[in-house]
Amino acid sequence: MKMIRKDDTTQISEVSISLIRNTEGNPIAFRCISRDITEQKQMEETIREYGEKYKTVITDITERHRMEKHFAKVRKNIEPSLKASRKAISRLILPVNIPFSTIQCAESMATPKRN
């Protein structure tokens, strides 16, 4: 049961109410026992929040590890074909028979001279 105290704070209480009867079995009173469990409930909420936070972190780490293993397998399977492709591309892009002085000349022509 939630109650508002005089200082406007909330108190959470555990309440037990029993009916008291006389010798003839007629109700004559109630017995009420109340226990303040505010701090206990606050601690339970904090534990639940931390549990959710760490569950998310562990899930993220597990997913990342699974993906890393998957990509390692993919990389292992395609690595040989990538090496062959790199060699083929480098043969197309880099002409082998151009002398170094020709490349320097082309670079100097592309860069304007400053006075």
N, C-alpha and C positions, 0 to 999 in steps of 0.2 A: 504494500500500500504506500502511495506517495503522499506526503503531507508537506505543507508549507509552514515553516517555523515563523516566529514573530519577527526574526531578522531577515525575512524573505528568502532564506535558503531552503532548499528542498531536502527532505529527509525521506529515505526509503526504509520502511519498517516491515518486519515479518509479524503478522498478527494471528493469534489463536483465540477464538471465542468459544466458550462452552456455556450451555444452559444448565443452571443449577435448579434442582427440584426439591420440594419438601418430602416428608415421609409418605404423604398421600400421592406423590407423583406429579403434583402441580408445579408449574414453573414459578420460581420466586425471585430469581436474579440471573445475571450473566457474569461469567468470569472472563476477563480479558487480559491476555499477556501480550505485550508488544516488545519487540527487540529491534534496535536500530541496526540496519545492515547497509547503510549508505556507503561506507568505506569498502565493504566487501563487493558491492555491486560496481563501484568505480574501478576496483582492481580487476574484476572480471572483464569489464569493458576494455580496459587497457591491454590485458592479455589477449583478448579477441582481436583488437586492432593490430597488435604486434604480430599475432599469428597470421592475419591476412597479409600484412606487409611482407613478412618473410616467406610466406607461401608464394607470393608473386615473384619475389627475388629468386627463389629456388626454381620455380617454373621457368623463368627467363634463362637462368644458367643452364638448366637441363635442355631447353630448346636450342640454345646457342651451341652447346656441346654436340647435340644431335646433328645440327646443320654443319658444323665443322667436320664431323666424321663423314657426312654425306659428300661435302665438297672435296675432301681428301680422296675419296673413292673416285669421284668424277675426274679430278685432276690426274690421278694415277692412270685412268683409262684413256684420257685424251692427250697426255703429255707426249707420247711418241709422234702422234700426228701433228701436234703443234711444232715440234722441233723440225719436222720435215717441211711444214708450211713456212716457217721462218727462213729456212735455207732457200726455198723457192722464191719467196718474196725478196729476200736480199739480193738474189741474182738478177731479179727484174729491176730493182731500184738502183742498185749500185753498179754502174758500168765499170768493168774491170780494166779496160784498156785506156782510160783517160789519164794522162800524166798529171802529176801533182801541180806542176807549174800552170797548166791550163785551168785547173780549179781555182788557183790563187788569182789568176788573171780575171776569171769570171766574177769572183767575189769583189775584186777591186773595182770592176766596172759597175757593179750593182750598188756600191757604196759611194755617194757623192763626196767629192773632195771639199774640205773646208779651207778657207783662206785666213 
